[in-house]
Amino acid sequence: MNTPKEPFRLAVVSAGTSDPSSTRMLADRIASRIGALAQERGGAVAVDVVDLRGLATEITTAIVSQHMGPKMTRAIEVLGRADGIVASAPVYKAAPSGLFSSFFHVLDNDLLIAKPVILAATAGTARHALVVDEQMRSLFAYLRTMTVPTSVFAATEDWNASELGERIGRAAIELLLLMESGFAEQVRSESWKSYQHEFGSAGGTELDIDLSSDLMRLATGGSALKPKRPE
């Protein structure tokens, strides 16, 4: 008897502020396509949604005080255990919304290392189409995620276009293949220590730093040891 596979954990992050939100609708459509493809391949997907509209106050608090409230803590836990992420933002004035950017700015730099991500955005005009690849992709590169090659952008006129469905399907299979490969887990288990970590941010693995080296002594206000003279 075959043991059933554990479902992949998909985190959907939406920064839409209206209700209903086209940004959330796009994220849900992508997540639904990932789930359908996984089912066709004998797998399953469990979806957790992080709706940033309800976290706005706690995101602001985290920016100014580094304090994480209970909703932010839950969001971080969802992202930490996710096998893949759909990150969807509205675009205002040629940039992803401040709510979206601020949320990812306050996250630990090590939280999303190697995690597969689909980048998605909505806007009222196609003039914003390049924001996903010019601005959002660079942010997630800094966070050291594995963004899939296909990004998804939907302007008002795109919702009924077949091309949008095609891009969603292409991005969905790219993410699913990365999740199936176990790439993120392999990176974390085999090359985690080769990354540069901030002190206190890597779950204790950064404590392998040699604190007795000359460089660390100088960094903490001490002085380097003088080399011994030959006797």
HUHU-V467851 format. One record per helix or strand of 3 or more residues. SS is the DSSP state (H for helix, E for strand). FROM is the first residue (numbers start at 1). LEN is the number of residues. If there is no record, write none. Layout:
BEGIN
SS,FROM,LEN
SS,FROM,LEN
END
This chain:
BEGIN
E,8,7
H,22,19
E,45,7
H,52,14
H,70,12
E,84,9
H,98,8
E,116,8
H,126,3
H,131,12
E,152,4
H,156,3
H,162,20
H,183,8
H,192,3
H,205,4
H,214,6
END
